[in-house]
């Protein structure tokens, strides 16, 4: 019988460090290190993955962990799961933990899918009859009825991920930890996973979700923690934290973005055909002026995003070889976005798909009008938008 505290997660002043250069425990390496100390080599250098992280999550809450690569998200999740220990600090978690941290997390390759399900349940402390009661639902969700008695080592990555998620989610843990592994699955399965997470939240399961998919975090998690260089930069309501994170991405991308010494984007405009502010569901013109210095031919790509580099839609057009300014105009009869602040990203690739201009935010703009109807709670629209568009391209005269 679960107590009222089941599902509580507390991380108190967590520190974690790693050697900057991994060591092999081989005799030859040990001798080299001993020789280095005799020569007066300096001490080992360490890199802090987590720095004084505090995190308290109440039962039934949903918390997203976001940040760039190397921010410490997966390290924190592994410490919460108990597969890694902190250098300093204390972890206190009440109740059973279901973790999907790596594609094969909790799965033994030499065992069949059936055997793995019962083994995982035993490790969680569930009686065999309880696992058997949920067995059919696990197999059906993972879509592995024809392969459940095959060794997991012969499963594809997608099959392993489906089995791992189904086992972790259907054995009803008090705390469910999910890393970016859902990206291995296809869009329909990702949608089903997010719907199952919503069911677990409705039943009182605590969810900690690590992802670079900001829309999925926004619809799954009421609260988001932004990690940067191993420390908590911002902790609060998801819409506020995700908005700040998107703005940071835009600013960084503009600092390091896109033009080479040859081709460069000189001007971008986004407006209605009559020059007024873009309006949701209204016509839109995108004009990109590219200065070429004998480069080309190539292909110009533009995409519209609410901040990160993954856009809501991407459009492209061929660009001829040129020595001068090329003007590319894209006309959309209906902009498939609601009101808000957006970034237009752009890049130019040659015929060998090498960057002439790297993918970067070229312009930020506002869209007026009503917001689009949001998806139902727990549902993320994963299918990409494919708006119709007409391109015209003019070269130097």
C-alpha positions as CSV (number, residue, x, y, z in Angstrom):
1,X,0.0,0.0,0.0
2,X,1.5,3.3,-1.1
3,X,1.9,6.1,1.5
4,X,1.0,9.7,0.9
5,X,4.7,10.5,0.3
6,X,5.2,8.0,-2.5
7,X,6.3,9.9,-5.6
8,X,8.2,12.6,-3.7
9,X,11.7,13.4,-5.2
10,X,14.2,15.5,-3.3
11,X,17.8,16.3,-4.5
12,X,19.7,18.3,-1.9
13,X,22.9,20.2,-3.0
14,X,24.0,17.6,-5.6
15,X,27.5,17.8,-7.0
16,X,29.0,15.5,-9.6
17,X,32.3,15.5,-11.3
18,X,34.2,13.5,-14.0
19,X,37.8,13.3,-15.1
20,X,38.2,15.3,-18.2
21,X,40.1,12.5,-19.7
22,X,38.7,9.0,-19.1
23,X,41.2,6.5,-17.7
24,X,41.7,2.9,-18.7
25,X,42.6,0.5,-15.9
26,X,45.4,-1.1,-17.8
27,X,48.9,-1.8,-16.4
28,X,50.6,0.2,-19.2
29,X,48.4,3.3,-18.4
30,X,49.1,2.9,-14.7
31,X,52.9,2.9,-15.4
32,X,52.5,6.0,-17.6
33,X,50.7,7.8,-14.9
34,X,53.3,6.8,-12.3
35,X,56.1,8.1,-14.6
36,X,54.1,11.3,-15.0
37,X,54.0,11.8,-11.2
38,X,57.8,11.2,-11.0
39,X,58.3,13.9,-13.6
40,X,56.2,16.3,-11.6
41,X,53.1,16.2,-13.8
42,X,50.2,18.2,-12.5
43,X,47.2,16.6,-10.7
44,X,44.2,15.2,-12.5
45,X,41.8,17.7,-14.0
46,X,38.1,17.4,-13.3
47,X,35.0,18.7,-14.9
48,X,31.9,19.5,-12.8
49,X,28.8,18.0,-14.4
50,X,26.4,19.2,-11.6
51,X,27.1,22.1,-9.3
52,X,25.0,22.5,-6.1
53,X,21.7,21.4,-7.7
54,X,18.6,21.5,-5.5
55,X,15.3,20.0,-6.7
56,X,12.1,19.1,-4.9
57,X,9.2,17.5,-6.7
58,X,5.9,16.7,-5.0
59,X,3.9,13.5,-5.8
60,X,2.0,13.7,-9.1
61,X,4.0,16.7,-10.5
62,X,5.5,16.7,-14.0
63,X,8.9,18.4,-14.3
64,X,10.9,18.9,-17.5
65,X,14.7,19.2,-17.6
66,X,16.0,21.3,-20.5
67,X,19.4,22.7,-21.5
68,X,22.1,22.3,-24.1
69,X,24.3,19.3,-24.6
70,X,26.5,18.9,-21.6
71,X,24.2,20.9,-19.3
72,X,23.9,17.9,-16.8
73,X,20.4,16.8,-17.6
74,X,21.1,13.1,-18.2
75,X,23.6,13.0,-15.3
76,X,21.0,14.3,-12.9
77,X,18.4,11.8,-14.2
78,X,20.9,8.9,-13.7
79,X,21.6,10.0,-10.2
80,X,17.9,10.1,-9.5
81,X,17.5,6.6,-10.9
82,X,20.3,5.3,-8.7
83,X,22.6,4.2,-11.5
84,X,25.1,6.9,-10.7
85,X,26.2,8.4,-7.4
86,X,26.8,12.1,-6.6
87,X,30.1,13.4,-5.5
88,X,28.3,15.3,-2.7
89,X,24.7,15.8,-1.7
90,X,21.7,13.7,-0.9
91,X,18.9,12.0,-2.9
92,X,15.6,11.1,-1.3
93,X,12.9,9.3,-3.5
94,X,9.8,7.6,-2.1
95,X,8.2,4.8,-4.0
96,X,9.0,2.6,-7.0
97,X,11.1,4.2,-9.8
98,X,10.5,3.4,-13.5
99,X,13.4,4.7,-15.6
100,X,13.9,5.0,-19.3
101,X,17.4,6.5,-19.6
102,X,18.9,4.6,-22.4
103,X,17.4,2.5,-25.2
104,X,18.2,-0.7,-23.5
105,X,17.9,0.5,-19.9
106,X,16.7,-2.3,-17.7
107,X,16.8,-4.9,-20.5
108,X,19.1,-7.9,-20.7
109,X,20.0,-8.8,-24.3
110,X,20.3,-12.5,-23.7
111,X,16.8,-12.8,-22.3
112,X,13.6,-12.7,-24.4
113,X,11.2,-9.9,-24.3
114,X,8.8,-11.9,-22.1
115,X,11.6,-12.8,-19.6
116,X,12.7,-9.1,-19.5
117,X,9.2,-8.0,-18.5
118,X,9.0,-10.4,-15.6
119,X,12.6,-9.6,-14.5
120,X,12.0,-5.9,-14.5
121,X,8.8,-6.3,-12.5
122,X,10.7,-8.4,-10.0
123,X,13.4,-5.7,-9.6
124,X,10.6,-3.2,-8.9
125,X,9.3,-5.5,-6.1
126,X,6.1,-6.5,-7.9
127,X,4.7,-10.0,-7.4
128,X,4.8,-12.2,-10.5
129,X,1.0,-12.3,-10.7
130,X,0.9,-8.4,-10.8
131,X,3.3,-8.4,-13.7
132,X,1.3,-11.1,-15.4
133,X,-1.9,-9.0,-15.0
134,X,-0.2,-6.2,-16.9
135,X,1.7,-8.4,-19.4
136,X,-0.8,-8.2,-22.3
137,X,-1.1,-4.4,-22.1
138,X,2.7,-4.1,-22.2
139,X,3.0,-6.3,-25.2
140,X,0.2,-4.6,-27.0
141,X,1.5,-1.1,-26.4
142,X,5.0,-2.1,-27.5
143,X,3.6,-3.8,-30.6
144,X,5.8,-6.9,-30.1
145,X,3.3,-9.7,-30.1
146,X,5.3,-11.5,-32.8
147,X,8.7,-11.0,-31.2
148,X,8.0,-11.2,-27.5
149,X,9.7,-14.6,-27.2
150,X,12.7,-13.5,-29.2
151,X,16.0,-12.5,-27.5
152,X,16.1,-8.7,-27.0
153,X,19.6,-8.7,-28.5
154,X,18.0,-9.3,-31.9
155,X,15.5,-6.4,-31.5
156,X,16.1,-3.2,-33.4
157,X,16.7,0.0,-31.4
158,X,13.1,1.1,-32.0
159,X,11.8,-2.3,-30.7
160,X,14.0,-2.1,-27.6
161,X,12.8,1.4,-26.9
162,X,9.2,0.4,-27.3
163,X,9.6,-2.5,-24.9
164,X,11.6,-0.4,-22.4
165,X,9.0,2.4,-22.3
166,X,6.1,0.0,-22.1
167,X,7.6,-1.9,-19.2
168,X,8.6,1.2,-17.3
169,X,5.2,2.9,-17.9
170,X,2.8,0.0,-17.4
171,X,4.2,-1.4,-14.2
172,X,2.8,1.8,-12.5
173,X,5.9,3.3,-10.8
174,X,5.5,6.1,-8.3
175,X,8.2,8.0,-10.2
176,X,8.9,7.8,-13.9
177,X,12.2,9.1,-15.3
178,X,12.4,9.6,-19.1
179,X,15.4,10.7,-21.1
180,X,15.6,11.7,-24.7
181,X,15.4,8.1,-25.8
182,X,11.8,8.7,-27.1
183,X,13.4,10.3,-30.1
184,X,14.3,6.9,-31.3
185,X,10.7,6.0,-32.0
186,X,8.6,7.3,-34.9
187,X,6.1,10.1,-34.5
188,X,2.9,8.0,-33.9
189,X,4.7,6.0,-31.1
190,X,6.0,9.2,-29.6
191,X,2.5,10.5,-29.5
192,X,1.3,7.3,-27.8
193,X,4.1,7.6,-25.2
194,X,3.1,11.2,-24.4
195,X,-0.5,10.1,-24.0
196,X,0.5,7.3,-21.7
197,X,2.5,9.8,-19.6
198,X,-0.6,11.9,-19.2
199,X,-2.5,8.9,-18.0
200,X,0.2,8.2,-15.4
201,X,0.1,11.8,-14.3
202,X,-3.7,11.6,-13.9
203,X,-3.2,8.5,-11.7
204,X,-0.7,10.4,-9.5
205,X,2.7,9.3,-10.9
206,X,5.5,11.8,-10.7
207,X,7.2,12.4,-14.0
208,X,10.7,13.8,-14.7
209,X,11.2,14.3,-18.5
210,X,14.5,15.2,-20.2
211,X,14.0,16.4,-23.8
212,X,15.2,18.8,-26.5
213,X,11.6,18.7,-27.9
214,X,10.3,21.9,-26.3
215,X,6.7,21.5,-27.5
216,X,6.6,18.0,-25.9
217,X,8.0,19.5,-22.6
218,X,5.4,22.3,-22.8
219,X,2.4,20.0,-23.1
220,X,3.7,17.3,-20.7
221,X,5.2,19.3,-17.9
222,X,3.7,22.0,-15.8
223,X,7.1,22.9,-14.4
224,X,10.5,23.1,-16.2
225,X,14.0,23.3,-14.8
226,X,16.7,24.9,-17.1
227,X,20.2,23.5,-16.4
228,X,23.2,25.3,-17.8
229,X,26.8,24.2,-17.1
230,X,25.6,21.9,-14.4
231,X,23.7,24.5,-12.4
232,X,20.1,25.5,-12.3
233,X,19.7,28.7,-14.3
234,X,15.9,28.9,-14.0
235,X,13.1,26.9,-12.3
236,X,9.5,27.8,-12.8
237,X,6.3,27.4,-14.8
238,X,7.0,25.8,-18.2
239,X,5.8,28.6,-20.4
240,X,8.1,31.1,-18.6
241,X,11.2,28.9,-18.5
242,X,10.8,27.7,-22.1
243,X,10.3,31.2,-23.3
244,X,13.5,32.4,-21.6
245,X,15.4,29.3,-23.0
246,X,14.1,30.0,-26.6
247,X,15.3,33.7,-26.3
248,X,18.7,32.5,-25.1
249,X,19.0,30.1,-28.1
250,X,18.1,32.9,-30.5
251,X,20.7,35.3,-29.0
252,X,23.4,32.7,-29.0
253,X,22.7,31.6,-32.6
254,X,22.7,35.2,-33.8
255,X,26.1,35.7,-32.1
256,X,27.6,32.6,-33.9
257,X,25.4,32.5,-37.0
258,X,25.7,31.8,-40.4
259,X,27.5,33.7,-43.1
260,X,30.8,32.7,-44.7
261,X,33.4,35.0,-46.3
262,X,31.8,34.3,-49.6
263,X,28.0,34.0,-49.6
264,X,26.1,36.0,-47.1
265,X,22.5,37.0,-46.4
266,X,22.3,40.8,-46.6
267,X,18.6,41.4,-45.8
268,X,15.4,39.5,-44.9
269,X,11.9,40.8,-44.7
270,X,8.7,39.0,-43.5
271,X,5.4,40.7,-44.0
272,X,2.0,40.6,-45.7
273,X,2.1,41.3,-49.5
274,X,1.0,44.9,-48.8
275,X,3.9,45.3,-46.3
276,X,1.8,45.2,-43.1
277,X,2.6,43.0,-40.0
278,X,2.0,39.3,-40.6
279,X,-1.3,38.0,-39.4
280,X,-2.2,34.4,-38.3
281,X,-3.7,32.4,-41.2
282,X,-3.1,35.4,-43.5
283,X,-0.9,35.6,-46.6
284,X,2.8,36.0,-46.1
285,X,5.8,37.1,-48.2
286,X,9.3,36.1,-47.2
287,X,12.1,38.0,-49.1
288,X,15.7,36.9,-48.7
289,X,18.6,38.8,-50.3
290,X,21.8,36.7,-50.7
291,X,25.1,38.2,-51.9
292,X,27.1,35.7,-53.9
293,X,30.7,35.9,-54.9
294,X,30.9,33.3,-57.6
295,X,29.3,30.6,-55.5
296,X,26.5,28.3,-56.5
297,X,24.4,26.8,-57.7
298,X,22.9,25.8,-54.4
299,X,19.6,25.6,-52.5
300,X,18.2,28.2,-50.1
301,X,16.3,26.9,-47.0
302,X,14.1,29.0,-44.8
303,X,12.1,27.8,-41.7
304,X,10.0,29.4,-39.1
305,X,10.5,28.5,-35.4
306,X,9.2,29.7,-32.1
307,X,12.9,29.9,-31.0
308,X,14.9,26.7,-31.3
309,X,16.6,25.4,-34.4
310,X,13.9,22.9,-35.1
311,X,11.3,24.8,-37.2
312,X,7.5,24.3,-37.5
313,X,8.0,24.1,-41.3
314,X,10.9,24.4,-43.8
315,X,10.7,25.7,-47.4
316,X,13.4,25.7,-50.0
317,X,14.3,26.9,-53.5
318,X,17.2,26.4,-55.9
319,X,19.6,29.3,-56.2
320,X,21.6,29.8,-59.4
321,X,25.4,30.4,-59.6
322,X,25.9,34.1,-59.4
323,X,28.4,36.9,-58.7
324,X,26.2,39.5,-57.1
325,X,22.9,39.7,-55.3
326,X,20.2,37.1,-55.6
327,X,16.6,37.9,-54.4
328,X,14.5,35.0,-53.4
329,X,10.8,35.6,-52.7
330,X,8.5,33.1,-51.1
331,X,4.7,33.7,-51.0
332,X,2.5,31.7,-48.7
333,X,-1.3,32.0,-49.2
334,X,-2.0,31.2,-45.5
335,X,0.5,31.3,-42.6
336,X,-0.1,28.2,-40.5
337,X,0.9,29.8,-37.2
338,X,-0.9,31.6,-34.4
339,X,0.0,34.9,-32.9
340,X,3.3,35.2,-31.2
341,X,7.0,35.9,-31.6
342,X,8.9,33.8,-34.1
343,X,12.3,33.4,-35.7
344,X,13.1,32.9,-39.4
345,X,16.0,30.5,-39.8
346,X,17.9,30.3,-43.1
347,X,20.8,28.4,-44.7
348,X,22.4,28.0,-48.1
349,X,23.8,24.6,-49.3
350,X,25.8,23.8,-52.4
351,X,25.0,20.9,-54.7
352,X,27.0,18.6,-52.4
353,X,25.0,19.7,-49.3
354,X,27.9,21.6,-47.9
355,X,27.2,24.8,-46.0
356,X,27.7,28.0,-47.9
357,X,25.7,29.7,-45.2
358,X,25.0,27.7,-42.1
359,X,21.6,27.3,-40.5
360,X,21.0,30.3,-38.3
361,X,18.2,32.7,-37.2
362,X,18.2,35.5,-39.8
363,X,15.3,37.5,-38.4
364,X,12.8,37.7,-35.5
365,X,9.3,38.8,-36.2
366,X,5.8,39.1,-34.7
367,X,2.6,37.6,-35.9
368,X,-0.7,39.3,-35.0
369,X,-4.2,37.9,-34.7
370,X,-5.7,35.0,-32.7
371,X,-3.7,32.0,-31.4
372,X,-4.4,28.7,-33.0
373,X,-6.5,26.2,-31.1
374,X,-4.2,24.3,-28.8
375,X,-4.1,20.5,-28.9
376,X,-6.0,18.6,-26.3
377,X,-4.1,18.1,-22.9
378,X,-1.3,15.7,-23.3
379,X,-1.4,15.7,-27.1
380,X,1.5,17.1,-29.1
381,X,1.1,17.6,-32.8
382,X,4.2,15.9,-34.1
383,X,3.4,15.8,-37.8
384,X,5.3,18.6,-39.5
385,X,3.3,21.5,-41.1
386,X,3.5,21.5,-44.9
387,X,2.2,24.9,-46.2
388,X,1.9,25.6,-49.8
389,X,4.2,28.2,-51.2
390,X,5.4,29.8,-54.4
391,X,9.0,30.9,-55.0
392,X,10.4,33.4,-57.4
393,X,14.2,34.0,-57.7
394,X,15.9,37.0,-59.4
395,X,19.7,37.2,-60.1
396,X,21.9,40.2,-60.8
397,X,21.2,42.0,-64.0
